[in-house]
């Protein structure tokens, strides 16, 4: 039986219908905006607290546990992409990873010198990313781990994952509010690994303060000279979406991005880049950088 009309002529279920209409409309808007929101990258916005440092500090952070973990579970492949054997991480190694992250959280970062701080944030970012993947595993992409706050959240980057000096910190905080605005170094993008096949490699060892420039240069060269970062086909330049998301960090223009790439390109690629003046497209593979190690891999790791 239909609800009889109210005295003013409005059906009794009009409120429900109105709310349903609003929901459907909101869902439609979300479907239209969600892909764009997922691709939007946070701006570089300084978190002033973390600018404090002690230039005279000689304190060195021990990243030995992270070194051991990476050495055991990261497998470089012939295609140039480092993969991590998430499904093979043993209980005690997972426990060691958690303890390592807890030890980093206990560090008074603002009393370190700049290089030690930078290495600290790189290692914290990458180890937290692995921890997040392991918490949700098995997953096909880090973007499937929707634990960030907000209606349009995508992935884990906005969630506060750890407290450092009493301040809750997220992956977005580390990258976009600490590393990028404090150091203003485009090579930062080659050091933080988002656990995707399209992103720069996760390293086989920890970053350390004494070799930062070497590590950053090597990471930039490894990525730029791989086709997931730069491809030129029949005169058309196709780049990783990294260079679209962070154009400003790489100089702010097409010309500046190409100059940046050429600075780290091998001679053949540099010569090719010298002949192009436009960027014709962008691509990015969000598939998880996962691998099941072979028997040969395991024996090699065991013997190393």
URJO-V409341 format. One record per helix or strand. SS is the DSSP state (H for helix, E for strand). FROM is the first residue (numbers start at 0). LEN is the number of residues. If there is no record, write none. Layout:
[[SS FROM LEN] [SS FROM LEN]]
This chain:
[[E 4 1] [E 10 1] [H 13 26] [H 47 4] [H 63 10] [E 73 3] [E 81 3] [H 85 3] [H 90 15] [H 108 3] [H 113 23] [H 141 3] [E 159 5] [E 166 4] [H 170 13] [H 185 5] [E 195 1] [H 208 16] [E 229 4] [E 235 5] [H 241 4] [H 246 4] [H 253 11] [H 266 7] [E 280 3] [E 287 1] [E 289 1] [H 294 9]]
